[in-house]
Amino acid sequence: MTNSSLVSEFIILGLSTHPELETMIFILFLVIYTVALIGNLIIFLLSIFDSGLNTPMYFFLGFLSFLDICCTSATVPKMLSGYVTKSKVISYYGCVAQLFFFTWPMGIELLLLTVMAYDRYIAIRNPLRYATIINRKVCINIAIAITILSSLNSMTHTYCTFRLPYCGDNKINHFFCEIMPLLKLACGDTYINEIVVFTADFILGICCFCLTCISYVFIINTILKIRSAEGKRKALSTCASHIIIVSMYYGAVIFTYIRPRSSLSLEKDKIVSVLYAVITPSLNPIIYSLRNKEVKDAFKRTIKKLLLHKIKNMT
């Protein structure tokens, strides 16, 4: 990437410019990040090592947890270190890296949530053929395909954003290197960038959200045909949890990216971005997995194995 910019570093202003709030923000985000990291790491490891979770649904949940770890780790540690060191400076190429490694897992997650909705439809609609239709090979191929698509998306955003000259103000009014605040600082014409952002958000945001909604229309239609009241309740409970996360995530992303530059309000946008960048990744393990009986049983089995292994080594 050719850097024609005069700016060699950026200053990330963070969520608040009031020093008296920094300690509270630090503690709050440290707790949220710790919960997100531990919760997602547990789900990710269980989905790999526990044979009882060797199903397509838990493959996707494990992948989702991995993405949530990547997403939060791309932004939150740098923000927290800024509060500790009292330095909010990030290098030009550090900003490039942060933008890429944030948009990469976020793009995959938008596609994955759509895949997971279709996966739930197949599981409810054809439970006997589910393992045949969505087998391990299909899961891996889907994961590879959406990873490639998101990588292309992230590379495009990163290139288009940093091909612009940054020759004046270097203060990013956000808590990480995000596309829209960076475009506000650019000295050049951002028309192409706005088209790229709008197109990507239309495809990954609106189209994926619509496909997810279509899947859930079919899911609800199938659930209504279930005769068992307990079966209906269990299926609807799973759907409700997913719909809450999907609505929060897609809603925040669409709100942030699919508006013209002239209507931007960076103060509002950085608060909204906390939803999809920090809050949602910390809620995913709770909503999708940690309250799930199969995951709880897998966790208990893993703890039991570790304790027995430790006792065996001591004797």
Disulfide bonds with the S-S distance in Angstrom:
Cys95-Cys177 2.05
Cys167-Cys187 2.00
